[in-house]
Amino acid sequence: MRTELCDVFGIDVPLFAFSHCRDVVAAVSRAGGMGVLGALAFSPEQLEIELRWIDQHVGGRPYGVDVIIPASYAGAELDGPDLGAQLEAMIPEGHRQFVEDVLARHSVAPLPAGAARPRGLLGWTDQGGRSQVEVALSHPIALLANALGPAPPDVVAMAHAHGVRMAALVGTAEHARKQVAAGVDVIVAQGTEAGGHTGEISTMVLVPDVVDAVAPVPVLAAGGIGDGRQLAAALALGAQGAWTGSIWLTVTESDLSPVVRDKLLKAGPGDTVRSRSLTGKPARLLRTAWTEAWDDPTSPGALPMPLQFMVTAEALQRIGRSGNEALAGTPVGQIVGRMNSVRATRDVVFDLVDGAVRAIERLQNQLAEPDRVGGR
């Protein structure tokens, strides 16, 4: 199974896999697809370590890096080495107290003395995203992806100067046109079924709209793709491949905590929710007591990006350390209902491709059958 993008990137199958886990990224690329490392959670120093490891374990196969340079966020006018402190000062005390109240109701203890505190700011700003771009472009990546707004023209130019193609995630045809105007090479049309930041339009509707809007720029379909039939459907809608994320959370190589992994294995498609509780922007997450607390009318409401993650970052670390099942969660799409076993990454890749080929062959056979009604 090959499309034009396979030849462009030198991959065997049109399958792109987003993951925050370097082991998954390398495994997908070695299996013939393209792994894409989500850089958001890493400091520039840690990202350098992760990418150096991938360079050594990807077997010379292509891989990509995904960053977030949001078009709009609270404090966008701020700058300087004390940016984090300036943003921290914008967080209302009432939100800090709400976080502590939720944790207390579920008996989640504070972090032990001396425990490393999380980086609440991460890469949610222009400044943070650009520092990750600089690290990424110092490695032999094949693709740089961006989300939450048009890619800055100078970032696109930097990527192209390094021989790296740019991809962008979009939720509407209008957003796709803006990305193409900015010089982006590949559009990822991400439907509302997807995990993480999503819009409101379903994949089935969005993909052909985006394909028509930006042709001949290649489009990848994202959202609700975890089965070979869904990959075949993406191709039928005009996409040149699939951008996947959620299905890699439960593979053998994933570093997801056992508590969250087990919740995903038991979850159905109705167990996700679009919530602002993680970042301040709508993102599809596993429904938990944490998301319900923030979405409850009694909550103070989510803060704008990046303040929401900053006010909750340490709380999420405490939840993870505690193993509290009710609060523990992760971004995940509605495809979670089909993620009901732990399998090796390589097997997931092969099953997706084999399933797509069989679906296409089955459709071809059905269309070739004589018309039983008309006798033709």
Secondary structure, DSSP 4 states (H G I P E B T S, - for coil): ---HHHHHHT-SSSEEEEES-HHHHHHHHHTTSEEEEE-TTS-HHHHHHHHHHHHHHSTT--EEEEEE--SS-TTTT--STTHHHHHHTTS-HHHHHHHHHHHHHTTPPPPPTTPPPP-SSTT-SHHHHHHHHHHHTTTT-SEEEEESSPPPHHHHHHHHHTT-EEEEEESSHHHHHHHHHTT-SEEEEE-TTSSEE--SS-HHHHHHHHHHHHTTS-EEEESS--SHHHHHHHHHTT-SSEEE-GGGTTBTT----HHHHHHHHH--GGGEEEESTTTSS-EEEE--HHHHHHHSTTS--PPPTTHHHHHHHHHHHHHHHHT-TTT---B--GGGGG--S-B-HHHHHHHHHHHHHHHHHHHHHHHHS--TTTT-
